[in-house]
Amino acid sequence: MNTGGWIVMILAVGGVTGLLSWCVYKVIATPGSTEHLHSTADIETPDVEEDEKLD
């Protein structure tokens, strides 16, 4: 591989690695992020509310 190929490969791999590292850091370091987590069991859709009113 020539020099240009090495430069492009290093920039591409470095960019993806940097983006992954930044995303992992944001997930771990954001304070209070656990209060904003929701599962599908926490979400009440309008049809569930209607069913509860009928019961």
C-alpha positions as CSV (number, residue, x, y, z in Angstrom):
1,M,0.0,0.0,0.0
2,N,1.3,3.4,-0.8
3,T,1.6,6.4,1.5
4,G,-1.7,7.9,0.5
5,G,-3.5,4.7,1.4
6,W,-1.9,4.5,4.8
7,I,-2.9,8.1,5.5
8,V,-6.5,7.5,4.5
9,M,-6.7,4.3,6.5
10,I,-5.2,5.8,9.6
11,L,-7.5,8.8,9.4
12,A,-10.6,6.6,8.9
13,V,-9.7,4.1,11.7
14,G,-8.7,7.0,14.0
15,G,-12.0,8.9,13.3
16,V,-14.2,5.9,14.0
17,T,-12.2,5.0,17.1
18,G,-12.5,8.6,18.3
19,L,-16.2,8.7,17.7
20,L,-16.7,5.4,19.5
21,S,-14.6,6.7,22.5
22,W,-16.6,10.0,22.6
23,C,-19.9,8.1,22.6
24,V,-18.8,5.7,25.4
25,Y,-17.5,8.7,27.4
26,K,-20.8,10.6,27.0
27,V,-22.9,7.6,28.1
28,I,-20.7,6.9,31.2
29,A,-19.9,10.5,32.2
30,T,-23.3,12.2,31.9
31,P,-24.6,12.8,35.4
32,G,-28.2,11.9,36.1
33,S,-28.6,9.9,32.9
34,T,-30.1,6.9,34.8
35,E,-33.2,9.0,35.5
36,H,-33.8,9.5,31.8
37,L,-33.7,5.8,30.9
38,H,-37.0,4.2,30.0
39,S,-38.1,0.8,29.0
40,T,-41.0,-0.2,26.9
41,A,-42.8,-1.3,30.1
42,D,-42.7,2.3,31.4
43,I,-44.5,3.8,28.4
44,E,-48.3,3.9,28.5
45,T,-49.9,4.3,25.1
46,P,-53.4,5.9,24.7
47,D,-55.0,2.5,24.1
48,V,-53.7,1.3,27.5
49,E,-55.3,4.3,29.2
50,E,-58.6,3.6,27.4
51,D,-58.5,0.0,28.5
52,E,-57.9,1.0,32.1
53,K,-60.9,3.4,32.0
54,L,-63.2,0.6,30.7
55,D,-62.2,-1.8,33.5
